[in-house]
Amino acid sequence: MTLSYLKPPVEIDDNDPVSTTHSGGTPEGLAPGYVLPAGAGPATWFMQALFTMKARALDTNGQFSVVEQLAPRGFAAPAHTHSNTTEAFYVLDGEMDFAVGDTVYQGIVAGGFAYVPHSTRHEFRVISETAKFLLITTPGGFEKYFEALSSPATAYELPSTEHRQLTPDEVIAAKRLFGAMPTNDGTLFEPHEHAHGDDSHNHPHGDHDHDHDH
């Protein structure tokens, strides 16, 4: 059970549609259309980021899912592939670096877009103070990876208090279940001028990639 930060907030079950209201006129047998206002959608804290589910697989007849992510500097996905999931990223605010295949793209700002075919090595990192971006996955379903490793957001903001602490076994089990496979070949990124300290707690795919069985 998570909160959708409407005014007032409403509770949404993990297996319910992300919207509490739907449009009419959708043909029978299809998930109905809907519109979410800003801030709406089940919100979770994933590592040090705020994730808001804008569309789950059940909302789109399994065709795709959309997760809005608000993340602090240093939030990063170490190099990995997805066996069956294609991903697209759209930057709404802030600045990010991406590596797709063997190519690095630096300083991607609002309006920037990245496409990652399935089975393709990729990684990203947030280099501004914060960044907000959309993750679109097809087919839908990979949002369940994040939900499996998240805790409900008790406020519509970045987590400022301790919340769920993941174990290596939890991360490994989720990766195996959802086909997220670390490449174990290091990073293509050069150190960034704003990087500081140990940002390992900000890695959405965990710091235990070396323990994953291929």
Secondary structure, 3 states (H helix, E strand, C coil): CEEECCCCCEEECCCCCCCCCCCCCCCCCCCCCCCCCCCCCEEEEECCEEEEEEECHHHCCCCCEEEEEEEECCCEEEEEEECCCEEEEEEEECEEEEEECCEEEEEEECCCEEEECCCCCEEEEECCCEEEEEEEEECCCCHHHHHHCCEECCCCCCCCCCCCCCCHHHHHHHHHHHCEEECCCCCCCCCCCCCCCCCHHHCCCCCCHHHCCC
